[in-house]
Amino acid sequence: MSTQAAFAAALLDRQLTCPEGLFSVNGADPASRFAVYRNNVQSSLINALAHSYPVVAQLVGGEFFRAMAGIYLLGNAPQSPLIKDYGDDFADFVEGFEPAASLPYLADVARLERLRTVAYHAADAQPLSHQQIGAALANPQALVELTVEFHPSLHLLTSAFAVVSIWAAHQQDATLAGIDLNVGQHTLIVRNELDVEVFAIDPGASAFIQNLQNGQPLIQAVESAPAFDLNQTLSLLITHNVITHLHHNKVTP
């Protein structure tokens, strides 16, 4: 292992000793200086995870979270110089973390929080005005060919647990009382100007939006989704500035 690789590995694993070949300009003990630097690096990465996953941290408690994050560090060195990118696969780690098995919804809560971070940093896009959308939807014949382009921040999440309700509860009084945790929810996440918004939507609405994302024309997207309230769903998308482009694509018979 090269000195650089040994240095990187030892930064994340306290069981490893100070790499050989290090020296201090002022004559201080390299091992002591390295220990301080390692502590700062690990604390910064754990703090970054706590910032990205605040509800996960609240659900398990601060001490448990920091211990869990410390174990995550061992096999997950940063791959990007941007701290916002650290922990992009943390939910997968949480899902396989045996000490957290008593909270089966924890990984999906982490996935929701990760998608909020991704949505916040997504590219900007100018939404269509309500008038433009209304004019396009006013022609029933055109709907057969009409495809929809959404804001880059839009994401969907399907969970077997009440992840939206769990997340929302922790934006207020942080209690799960009254929530049936095992009732699955479909989630819509989108950035509206500078605010990342989270909505629980019907399975049919989720399928409809996914169909549109896959390029299906509006009428086909409706017909191939389970029953849902189309007007309510379109109202949600329009009101929260989700639609950025409408295209009339000729359908080949």
N, C-alpha and C positions, 0 to 999 in steps of 0.2 A: 504494500500500500504506500502510495506517495505521501510525502509530508503534508501536502495540501489536503489529500483525502483523509488522512489521519486527524488532521486539525478539525476538519468539518465534522467527522464522526464523533470526535471527543466533545465538540461543542454541544451536541444533543444528548450525549450519554454520560451521566455522572459516574458510571462505573469504570469508564476509561480514564487512564492517567493522562497527564499533560504530555502532548507529543514531544518527541525528542527533537533537538535542534533549535528550540526556541531560546531566545535570550532577551534580556531587558537592557535598554540603552543606559538606564540609570543604575544598573547593577542590582535591582530588586530581584527577588526570587521569581523566576519565570512561572513556576507552578502556581504560586500564589496569585500572580497577575492574571494568569490564564483562568483560574477558578473564578475570579471576580468577573472577567469578561464573559465566561460561560454562563454565569448566573444572570448577567444582564441580558444576554441573547435569549436564554430560555424564558426569562420573565417577560421579555418583549413579545415573544411568539405566543405565550400563553395568554397574555393580555390581549393580543390581537384576536385570538380565538374567542375569548370572553366578550370582546366587543362585537364580533360577528355573530355570536350565538348567545345573546343575553337571556332568551327564554329557556334555552337548554340549561344554562347555568343556574337560573332560578329554580328550575324543576328538580335538579339534583343537589343544589346547594353549592356554595362557593368552594368549599374544601374538596368535595368530591370532584367538581368540575376541573379544578386545577390539577388534581392527581390524574384524572383521566386524560387531560390535555398533555400532561407531562409524559404519559405513556405513548400518546399519539406522536409526540415529537421524535421518539426513538427511531421510527421508520419513515418519517415524513419530513425530510429537510425541505426548506423553501425552494421552489423551482422558478420563482419569479422575483425580481427586485421590488415588485409592488406588494406591499403588505396586505392589500385588499384581496389578493389572489391566494393568500395562505389559508389552508383549510378547506379548499374547494371540495375535497373528498371526505371531509370530517364526518358527514352523515353515514357514509358506508362504514367507517371505523366504528362509530357509535352503534350501528346495527349489529356488529359482531363483538361488541364489548360486553363480555359475560357479566361483570358486576352491575351493569345497567339493564339486565334482562327483565327486571321487574317492572320496567317502564317501556313496554313494547312500542309505544307511540313516539318515543324520544327521537329516533332516527328521522321520522317524517317531519317532526317539528324542526329538526336541524335542516332538512331539505327545504322547508318553507323559508327558514331564515336565510339560507344560502341564496335562494332565488330572489329574495328581497335585495340582497347585496348586489347580485348580478343586475337586477332591474335598475337599481339606483345608478349604476355605472354604465348602463346601456347608452348607445348613441342617441343623440337628439333626433327628433323627426317632427315635422309640422303636421298636426292633425288637420283633417278636412273640417270645414265649418259645418255646422248643423244644416245650413241651407244647402250646401253642396251635396251632402248625403241625402237630404230629403228629396232633392230634385232627381237624384239617381234612382232612388227607391220608388219614385212616383210612377215609373213606367213598368207595369207588370211584365211586358214582353221582354224588356231588357234584363230582367232578373235571371233569366235562363243563362245568360252569358256573363253576368256580373261576378267578378272575383274581387276579393277584398284583401288589402294589405294592412297589417297591424303595426302598431308602434313596436320598435325593436325590444322594448323592455317587457313585452307581454310574455308571460309564462303560465303554464297550467301544471297543477300537481294533483294527482289522485292518491288518496290514502284510505286505508281501511279504518282509520281513526279520525276523531273529531279535531283535526289539527288546527283548523281555523278558529274554532271555539277555544281551544287550549291557548293558542297564540294571543287571541283577543283578550282572554281573561288576564293575561300577564301584562297587558297594556294598562290595566286598571288596578284591581285589588289583589291580583295574583292568587286567586282561589279557583279551584276546579269544582267547587260545590255546585251541584245542579247540572253538570255536564255529563252526558252519557259518552264516555270516552271511546266506546267501541262502535259508535255510529260513524261510518265512513263519510268523508266529505271530499268534494271536488273544489279545488282552489284556483281562483284567477288572481294573478299578481301582475300589476302594471304600474309604471310611473306616470303620474299625471302632473305635468310640470316638474316641480321638485319633490313632490310627495309620492312615496311608494305606497300603493293602496292594495289591500288584500280583501278578497270577497269569496264567500262560500256560494257556489253556484250549483244548479241541478246537474245530474249526470248528462242529461240530454243537451243542456247548454254547453257543457264542457266538450262533448263530442262534436257539436255544431261548430264551435270555435276551432277545435282541432282540425275538422274537415276543411274549414276556410284556410287555416294555416297551411294545409297540405295542397292548396290550390284548387279545391273544388269550387265550382260556381255556386252562388248563394242558394238557388233552389235545390240543387243536388245535395248541398251540405245540410239543408233542412231535412230532406227526405231520407237521408241515410243516417240520421241521428235518432235516438229514442225521443219519445214525446217530451216537449218542453214548451215554455212560453216564449215564442219568438219575439213578440213585441217587447216583453220585459227585458230579454237578452239584448236586443238591438238598442233599447233605451239605455241600458247599462254601458254598452260599448260606446255609444255616441256621447252620452253625458260625461263620461270620464276620458274623452279625447283619445280613444284607442285606435280609431280608424284613420289611416294616413293616406291611403290611395284606394281608388276604385277603378277597375279595369274592365272593359267590355271585350271579352275574348270570344271570337267566333267559335261556336261549338260545331265540331265535325260530326255529321250524322253517322 
